[in-house]
């Protein structure tokens, strides 16, 4: 064979040309492929590689190895960024890609505009309740603000967001309702005022109950105490005012009726016959009816029998006032009508009271000054002049069997 460089004849097994020193590569050597070794650390280059063909092959292998190395590095990075498997013992620990839970302080933070509308209503109401002329509007605005606070918090999914606002607003609202109650109590006594005050107190307590059911700690004690005291205190005022009439020299039938007709509605259960306000109402009605009859007889719009019939149709409402029974007998006798049954019942009443109470109506006490509304128990105006509860029941029972002419 010949040297590939100087072309001198050399032996087939020669490894170096004796003439020029060229290294001879055998066919087997050329044909043996070089297997690349991929390593994460650089591999030192061979000390002597001068053949251009080998240099080219080596460069290709280095490029391929670098590409593989880069791919491996990318895979490692991806693996590190992937969520790690966790055991049951530390399942609550966040992984590198897990979202860290929001703290309670951040979670409960109130959006700045969540309560903007009810906040404005609250401020408006607080301003209005400082003026008597706007007090009712202020109360209504405070109530509406609380409704909206609760609604917005519920829609936000956390009722506690409105807790402080609602609880403070309800305290202000309660005070305003009590303030309006005091304002109304200064007005003339009337059943309408009585009903209005009770209505407002009941509505305020009802609102408090609704808010409490939703989880708000509202304080209703002031309203409940005020309502409990009001029913008794207002009734006492009416009774005391009526009883004051008995101290006057002249009994004012008109004044007594105006007071009782204005206050009677809604102030007592009509089935409670011994209610002190009902007794006074029946007594005032008796006197007012007699005054009307006197006027009608005077102007000729009613006859004597008509007057008796008018009394007969109202006698049970007037609680069988002996004065009105006596007027019925007088009118019927005046027109020649037989009223023996009623007269006998009246005489029995007089005798029964005389025996049981020691006073005789018409002798010891004249009828116009017989305080038939006084039961000696509930707000007594006299310790002698009146009818005991037992005798009042006896009179009702006795007169229930008496027939009055009613037409």
KALINUR-V582287 format. One line per field, one symbol per residue. psi: psi as a letter, one per 40 degrees, with the letter a starting at -180 (. if undefined). Layout:
psi=???
//
This chain:
psi=iihedefihiideidhhedeehhhhiddddehihhihhieiihhiidhhehdddddddddddddddddddddddddddddeihihiiddfeehiadeihhihiddddehhidedfdddddddddddddeehdeedddddddddddddddddddddeegdededdddddddddddddddddddddeeiihidddddddddddddddddddddddeehgihedddddddddddddddddddddddddeeidhhhddddddddddedheeiheegdehdddddddddddddddddddddddeeeiidddddddddeedddeffhdddddddddddddeeihfdddddddddddddddddeeihhecdhidefhgeeheedhfieiedhahiddddddddddeeehhihe.
//
